[in-house]
Amino acid sequence: MANTIHVDVVSAEESIFSGEAKFVALPGEAGELGIFPRHTPLITRIRPGAVRIETADGNEEFVFVAGGILEVQPNAVTVLSDTAIRGKDLDEEKANQSKASAEEALKKAKSDIDIAMAQSELAVMAAQIAALRKYRQKK
């Protein structure tokens, strides 16, 4: 029996992570999900936040995702997200600027669609900043 599971984290632009892992934790739609090898097959949406991958060699990888889809098979985990950023590539200053822009857009929003878009962007940026802080604490 394998004690690892193959993990792929893919954004619209590129493969962000591909490798063997002992464990994966990520923000499921209904709460935090933990996935070990031989997990029951599952497809679900995920919320913006950090994907934490405990690699086969015992290290940890963090990837921020702006939401997306998770597919779990007994031997493989696939995370598909429009936006995925490696923990080491997260930029707190840029994230804070984007959050401030989203807050400003929310104040100026005139229609329900503008409000919804600004709230969505704000949620993504807040999740990115939280993921960044979590990643920094682990370092």
Phi and psi in degrees as a GROMACS rama.xvg file:
@    title "Ramachandran Plot"
@    xaxis  label "Phi"
@    yaxis  label "Psi"
@TYPE xy
-71.9201  141.749  ALA-2
-107.045  15.9068  ASN-3
-132.798  165.742  THR-4
-133.333  141.577  ILE-5
-79.5321  130.609  HIS-6
-120.018  130.861  VAL-7
-123.487  127.273  ASP-8
-116.607  118.842  VAL-9
-126.305  132.728  VAL-10
-102.032  177.987  SER-11
-62.8324  -26.8721  ALA-12
-93.7259  -34.7265  GLU-13
-163.494  168.747  GLU-14
-80.3683  124.784  SER-15
-93.7488  -37.7587  ILE-16
-149.064  137.698  PHE-17
-147.063  119.046  SER-18
175.231  -178.72  GLY-19
-88.5929  143.018  GLU-20
-139.403  154.423  ALA-21
-89.1614  -27.4751  LYS-22
-161.352  146.336  PHE-23
-133.558  133.05  VAL-24
-122.303  137.33  ALA-25
-156.45  163.491  LEU-26
-83.0185  96.644  PRO-27
-72.3186  168.039  GLY-28
-60.559  -35.9483  GLU-29
-103.397  11.0305  ALA-30
137.817  -179.757  GLY-31
-65.6641  132.962  GLU-32
-109.87  140.45  LEU-33
-121.24  129.845  GLY-34
-125.268  123.777  ILE-35
-107.884  165.304  PHE-36
-54.7902  148.753  PRO-37
67.5454  26.6303  ARG-38
-65.9857  150.851  HIS-39
-59.5851  138.005  THR-40
-56.2104  142.989  PRO-41
-159.677  141.659  LEU-42
-130.602  127.407  ILE-43
-152.729  161.026  THR-44
-81.1299  153.063  ARG-45
-122.521  152.534  ILE-46
-91.327  164.358  ARG-47
-58.9174  138.941  PRO-48
159.018  -163.665  GLY-49
-97.3655  133.305  ALA-50
-96.7913  120.655  VAL-51
-108.13  122.452  ARG-52
-116.349  118.469  ILE-53
-90.2943  107.061  GLU-54
-73.0313  165.694  THR-55
-57.275  -31.3947  ALA-56
-87.0485  6.64342  ASP-57
91.982  -4.33922  GLY-58
-80.5019  171.641  ASN-59
-121.329  137.548  GLU-60
-115.287  138.816  GLU-61
-116.736  136.763  PHE-62
-133.251  127.805  VAL-63
-84.7871  131.663  PHE-64
-122.242  143.446  VAL-65
-92.9244  45.2886  ALA-66
88.2863  179.831  GLY-67
146.924  -153.374  GLY-68
-125.001  139.804  ILE-69
-115.492  131.139  LEU-70
-121.222  127.36  GLU-71
-117.492  127.847  VAL-72
-120.032  162.791  GLN-73
-54.0555  -31.3073  PRO-74
-111.359  0.365809  ASN-75
-152.137  144.02  ALA-76
-121.752  129.014  VAL-77
-123.892  127.133  THR-78
-113.736  119.952  VAL-79
-111.926  124.662  LEU-80
-143.262  141.759  SER-81
-57.3817  -43.0911  ASP-82
-123.973  123.824  THR-83
-139.128  131.234  ALA-84
-130.442  128.246  ILE-85
-59.7744  141.825  ARG-86
-51.0238  -41.9862  GLY-87
-69.6076  -16.4696  LYS-88
-96.2158  -4.69397  ASP-89
-66.3689  140.137  LEU-90
-121.37  107.701  ASP-91
-63.5336  -40.7502  GLU-92
-62.1694  -46.5243  GLU-93
-63.3269  -40.9412  LYS-94
-63.9428  -41.7236  ALA-95
-64.6977  -38.6914  ASN-96
-64.3199  -43.5002  GLN-97
-64.3077  -37.8853  SER-98
-64.7813  -43.5906  LYS-99
-62.2344  -40.3892  ALA-100
-62.0689  -41.4876  SER-101
-66.24  -39.2909  ALA-102
-63.3353  -41.3174  GLU-103
-64.9652  -43.1593  GLU-104
-61.8183  -37.3594  ALA-105
-64.6372  -41.1612  LEU-106
-63.3444  -36.1977  LYS-107
-90.2601  -6.9834  LYS-108
-59.5991  133.972  ALA-109
-104.337  -37.6953  LYS-110
-110.353  166.152  SER-111
-59.4204  -37.0366  ASP-112
-66.0567  -44.3303  ILE-113
-60.0121  -43.4101  ASP-114
-62.9046  -47.19  ILE-115
-61.1898  -42.6894  ALA-116
-64.6388  -43.7267  MET-117
-65.9032  -40.8649  ALA-118
-64.284  -39.6454  GLN-119
-63.7705  -46.7205  SER-120
-61.9071  -41.0097  GLU-121
-62.7367  -43.438  LEU-122
-62.6579  -41.9743  ALA-123
-63.8359  -45.0618  VAL-124
-68.2635  -38.555  MET-125
-62.9963  -41.106  ALA-126
-66.0304  -38.1739  ALA-127
-64.9443  -42.492  GLN-128
-65.4335  -42.0513  ILE-129
-62.6639  -42.1876  ALA-130
-63.6725  -40.7745  ALA-131
-61.731  -44.9803  LEU-132
-64.6933  -39.341  ARG-133
-63.3632  -43.5636  LYS-134
-62.3819  -43.6951  TYR-135
-63.8946  -37.4975  ARG-136
-63.1698  -32.6956  GLN-137
-74.9176  -21.4567  LYS-138
